[in-house]
Amino acid sequence: MTSPEDSVPSDRQEAYESFLSGVAIQGLLLITGILAARMLGEDGRGEQALIWIVALTTVQVGMLGLPLALTYEVAKGKATMKQLLGHFRSIALVQIGVVVVVYAAVMALAFIDRVPWSAALVTIAALPAMIWQAYGLALIQGRHHFRALHVLRILPSALYAIGLGIAFFLYDGSVFVVMSTWTIAYVITAAVTQIYLHFMDQNDVDEDLLLPGRGEMVRFGAVGFLGASSPMETFRVDQLAVGVILTTGDLALYTTALAFCNLPRFLTQSLGLIAYAKIAAVHLSNLRKRMLVRYSLFGVGGAFAVSLPLALLAAPLITLTFGPDFSGATLVTQILLGATVILCARRMLSDCLRGVGLPGAGSVSEVASLISLVPAIILLVPPLGLEGFALAMVVSYLVGLIVLFFYLFRHWNSPALSDTTRLEQEGA
């Protein structure tokens, strides 16, 4: 396997490709968001968002961060594809069963009177597909097949956009039709991902190396779980909170604002996938630190450059894309774009630190953000409503970033930044 030390010149090209994939995902999500909003209206859009949030949350929690550990071990060249797939197949099957049961229970007990039941039921088929795809992408990421990784990350959004475009002209708008289209997109993508894995070249992996114990990998994934699968960024706890504290109309405006925040977030996320896998495979301490700094600065600079014009043009963009009914999301969009730049800085830095064997960095930051969000909501939402909630997100992300910087300074000269074979010995 080619050492990352020998491929540093390709970092710039890989970064550009990751940014392009982020642009593609954002463009597709904007298209699907516009189509869904025009098909469903404000209330239907809120119902769709609620189903989507619950489905995504149960899947991410159910996987327990194990794809993180899988990527880390693959990047270090510790096992063959056959070993890895066999090691995780039984775990994935158990996770699928648990996720389906939990999702059905949550929808039946908590949201049965707030969403169309048929739409919630059809979404169940997407859950196993999302889990299989997550493990597949983790293997592909660890093997540095970044172009395939980007294509397979874009594919579900592309299929969803095509399906919604067809449904927009052929069917009356309904949450069931939208969620059925979303489910089919993920099922097809999971199948394509598994086919790619089957044909992936395995000749450059040492067959004599053994896979680390499951307990060690579970611990790595669990420690880094919150940092990589942020409750606010991935689980969309913020959307759940808006839906519970405010109204489905406010949730529709909030998700509309987030549609414009996705571009800088996806740009950074795409770059972070590369940074994590590349840094994990590096064995030279000085090079590892330089890569950490370079990737972090590049990611944050890109996020700021994209967010600023979006914030300045928020009002006309919302009216042009989602329609005048969603013009109330303008100020919320501008506030959340500022929060997103802070979030991107935190996400990029935590991905890099996970690559050097410090999976707990992002989790510590995420816990700090969650803790600070509660008092911020209490103070800002009653007088300011939805805009107050957006400001609470700014406070939350800023606290998390500050805590992450302290974590970095504390570990800058630690063994983890000079020994990639050693896992972090503390959970925080």
Secondary structure, DSSP 8 states (H G I E B T S, - for coil): ---GGG-GGGHHHHHHHHHHHHHHHHHHHHHHHHHHHHHHHHHHHHHHHHHHHHHHHHHHHHHTTHHHHHHHHHHTT-S-HHHHHHHHHHHHHHHHHHHHHHHHHHHHHHSTTTS-HHHHHHGGGHHHHHHHHHHHHHHHHHTT-HHHHHHHHHHHHHHHHHHHHHHHHHS---HHHHHHHHHHHHHHHHHHHHHHHHHS--TTS-TT-----HHHHHHHHHHHHHHHS-TTTTS-HHHHHHHHHS-HHHHHHHHHHHHHHHHHHHHHHHHHHHHHHHHHT---HHHHHHHHHHHHHHHHHHHHHHHHHHHHTHHHHHHHHT-GGGGGGHHHHHHHHHHHHHHHHHHHHHHHHHHTT-THHHHHHHHHHHHHHHHHHHHHHHHHTHHHHHHHHHHHHHHHHHHHHHHHHHHTTSGGGT-TTS--SS--
